[in-house]
Structure formats: structure tokens, C-alpha cells
């Protein structure tokens, strides 16, 4: 069974930093792309970014609206993906989900599994 | 950015009804369209990918169709477990983005 377990959320002051972790099990972690998606209270999901697999050089993509404040990394030996967040703003308050992406028949990647999420609250 | 517009934003239905949710992309997305179900306080759950392919374990009363810019999610014979919010999402171009959601209420 695929499991994704996020951790690291909490209360942080504006301008602060935080690192979220997502530990995976139940599949070969090195294969899929991994993403972070967030959801502000009462809003729909918002894609944060993606990290590709080793075969694709661990390259990353991010939502432009983040203006370079967030960085995604992964450690295949630990079956984990990370989200490093800096210069946090109150509008970054959200539940942060990690998601596993797999290939469809056209070789594009879609979200197949989601973690349970971890809440990040940015407030003074 | 490719904007995803869902309609309606909410609907009321009864157990046994069939419901259809529409999702429109502002630009063509080929068949790179997914649907998710989300219940209050829970993570989204993948239902459909590539417009019409059911994710493993998803009941066959869920179906998807469409092409280009216009897509639909249909739920036949609505069950109590189906009352939730549904989101479409395009994965054709960056940024990957979601529709605004459709809340299916009793």
C-alpha cells in the first residue's frame, strides 16, 4: 500500500523558514516524480512544485508565484522528499501535501497518491 | 497560465441520482486532465487521469469524458460516500493547476 507521511508543519513567524518532510513507503521511491501541493483554508489545491527522478536529473519546477522562496529536494536512500520554505508570508498558511506522480500512457505525469498533509501557519 | 473553470460550484443531489460536473480549460490540454475527490478535512483522492482512466480501486460509477478544452466528470447512481468536493486538474503545462471545485451536497 502506498503511504506518504508529511511532517514538520507548525507555527512560524512571518519572514521565517521551515522544512517539511514527506516519507514514502509501499512503492519504489526512486521511480516517480514527487510534488508538493498546498491548500489554504477554505480554498482549492494549489500546486507548489515538482522534483523529477534520478533518470531526469532530479530537476525541479516551481509555481512562479513563489518567487524562488521554496526549494524541493529528495533523498532516495531515505525514501523522502523535502520542501524548504523561506521568507514565509501569512499567505503561505495552508495544509501542505506531498504527492506521488506516475506516468500515464502518453508519458505525462499525474498525481496518483497524496499524503495526509501537514499544517503550516504563518503568524506573528 | 492555463485557467481551469469548473461548473457548477455546488450542486444538490439525492442518493441514486446521476450528476455531471464540467471543467473547461482556457487552452487545449490534450488528454492531460485528472479529477480528484476531497472530503472535509481529508487529503484529495485521485479518481481519474488522462480524461477517462479510472484510478485503481475507484468505482465504475465514476466516469470522465471530453477532449481539448471541455471535460466532464459523471457520477452515476450517487452513493452516500460520494458527497464531497470534486476538483479537475490539468497536467499538460506549467503551472499545474486545479479548477475551483464543485461541492456535491445532499
Interface residues (C-beta under 8 A of the other chain):
Chain A: X35 X37 X44 X45 X46 X47 X50 X61 X63 X64 X65 X97 X104 X105 X106 X108 X109 X110 X111 X112 X113 X114 X115 X116 X117
Chain B: X30 X31 X32 X34 X36 X42 X43 X44 X45 X46 X49 X50 X53 X55 X87 X89 X91 X92 X94 X95 X96 X97 X98 X99 X100 X101
